Amino acid sequence: MSTAKIAITIEEGLLQRLDSLVKKHLFPNRSRAIQVAVADQIARIERSRLARECAKLDPNEERALSEDGLSHEVETWPNY
């Protein structure tokens, strides 16, 4: 995967905390720590969006659709 170099502005206290993690060898360098943090945050946002969309579904309607589809499929299953 290709990478791109960027410049960011970060609060001094946050940078000190970041450097502390690198010093403790939790990350090899600042760049990797920031990559992991950004990827984790994006994944968290995407999961929460999925949860919000799933919350919009009506469980009874979804169950009915599932059961209706399954009853039609059962007829085509081979007997063993």
C-alpha positions in Angstrom: 0.0 0.0 0.0 1.4 3.4 -0.9 1.8 6.1 1.7 1.6 9.9 1.5 3.5 12.4 3.6 1.4 15.1 5.3 2.0 17.8 7.8 -0.3 18.1 10.9 -0.7 20.5 13.7 -1.1 18.9 17.1 -1.4 20.2 20.7 1.9 20.1 22.6 0.5 18.0 25.4 -0.9 15.4 23.0 2.4 15.3 21.2 4.2 14.6 24.5 1.8 11.8 25.2 2.4 10.4 21.7 6.1 10.6 22.2 5.8 8.8 25.5 4.1 5.9 23.7 6.9 5.8 21.1 9.5 5.9 23.8 7.8 2.9 25.5 8.1 1.1 22.2 4.3 0.7 21.8 4.8 2.2 18.3 8.0 2.3 16.2 7.5 6.0 15.5 5.1 9.0 15.5 3.8 8.2 12.0 2.8 4.7 12.8 1.1 5.8 16.0 -0.9 8.4 14.2 -1.8 5.9 11.4 -3.1 3.5 13.9 -5.1 6.1 15.7 -6.7 7.5 12.6 -7.5 4.0 11.3 -9.1 3.1 14.6 -11.2 6.3 14.7 -12.4 5.8 11.2 -13.4 2.1 12.0 -15.2 3.3 15.1 -17.1 5.9 13.1 -18.1 3.3 10.4 -19.2 0.8 13.1 -21.4 3.5 14.8 -22.9 4.4 11.4 -23.7 0.7 10.8 -25.3 0.4 14.2 -27.4 3.5 13.5 -28.6 2.1 10.2 -29.4 -1.3 11.8 -31.4 0.4 14.5 -33.7 1.7 11.8 -34.7 -1.8 10.8 -37.9 -3.2 12.1 -37.1 -6.6 13.8 -40.6 -8.0 13.1 -40.4 -7.1 9.4 -36.9 -8.5 9.0 -38.0 -11.7 10.7 -41.0 -12.0 8.4 -38.8 -11.5 5.4 -36.4 -14.1 6.6 -39.0 -16.6 7.4 -40.8 -16.0 4.1 -37.6 -16.5 2.1 -36.6 -19.5 4.0 -39.9 -21.3 3.5 -39.5 -20.9 -0.2 -36.0 -22.2 -0.1 -36.8 -25.3 2.0 -38.9 -26.7 -0.8 -35.9 -26.8 -3.1 -33.5 -28.4 -0.6 -32.6 -32.0 -1.5 -33.6 -34.8 0.9 -30.8 -36.7 2.4 
